[in-house]
Amino acid sequence: MKNKIQIEIRASEGGNDSKLLVEDLMNIYIRTCKNNDLIWRVDEIRDGFASIRIDGNNVNEIFNNESGSHCFVRVPPTEKNGRTQTSFVTVAVMNTQSSPTFTINNTEIRKSYIRSSKKGGQNVNKVSSCVQLTHIPTGIQVKVQDTRDQYKNEQIAYQRLIDKLKSIHMDKYEEDIRNYRNNQIGDNGRGFKKRTYRLKDDIIIDHETGKTCRWKDILKGKIELLK
């Protein structure tokens, strides 16, 4: 089954080494895509952050074990004295199969026509050209008296109401995405370890599945070994 996901990789603790590990993990996921004939695209890469979009068969099943905080214990490539450092990188896996949709039921809109309060002569004051629309479920109201034409004012009011409701809908959608991401990565710290990479010992431990494998294999994009 074809799906679409977005993987976000962020540097957490560990300074420059954590930022270097973001790119390392990104390359591992790209090799995983190649191994599984998936379509991938790097959406964004900057200092300490990378975002990849992936599309293909069983993509959720392949990457659903990656979200969380990844702990790396290694000698950083920039370390001159051979000292071991512990660094953390967080990974969030989000489904992008469906984009946020917005619809409005016209039966949920109440229309009111009132006389304009604007100056403009006898016609403006006698004709109920001012339009007020109320979205019943939310109580949001829009009042328009931009023109002397009731029909035009109604069109303007309807579009403004749609824009307001759509903005609220998108804010809620983005908040849900943020909450979903935060639930995956926890507090970004040491208390929420998904996986530990002990590179000196060439061993990786997945704390959720209890599986272990070699770093050399993960570098080849064989993340399925930890499922």
HELIX and SHEET records of a PDB file:
HELIX    1   1 GLY A   15  ASN A   35  1                                  21    
HELIX    2   2 VAL A   59  PHE A   63  1                                   5    
HELIX    3   3 ASN A  106  GLU A  108  5                                   3    
HELIX    4   4 GLN A  122  LYS A  126  1                                   5    
HELIX    5   5 GLN A  150  ILE A  185  1                                  36    
HELIX    6   6 ARG A  190  PHE A  192  5                                   3    
HELIX    7   7 LEU A  199  ASP A  201  5                                   3    
HELIX    8   8 TRP A  215  LEU A  219  1                                   5    
HELIX    9   9 ILE A  223  LEU A  226  5                                   4    
SHEET    1   A 8 ILE A  39  ARG A  46  0                                        
SHEET    2   A 8 PHE A  49  ASN A  57 -1                                        
SHEET    3   A 8 LYS A   2  ALA A  11 -1                                        
SHEET    4   A 8 GLN A  85  ASN A  95 -1                                        
SHEET    5   A 8 GLY A  68  ARG A  74 -1                                        
SHEET    6   A 8 LYS A 193  ARG A 198  1                                        
SHEET    7   A 8 ILE A 203  ASP A 206 -1                                        
SHEET    8   A 8 THR A 212  CYS A 213 -1                                        
SHEET    1   B 3 ILE A 109  ILE A 114  0                                        
SHEET    2   B 3 CYS A 130  HIS A 135 -1                                        
SHEET    3   B 3 ILE A 140  VAL A 144 -1                                        
END                                                                             
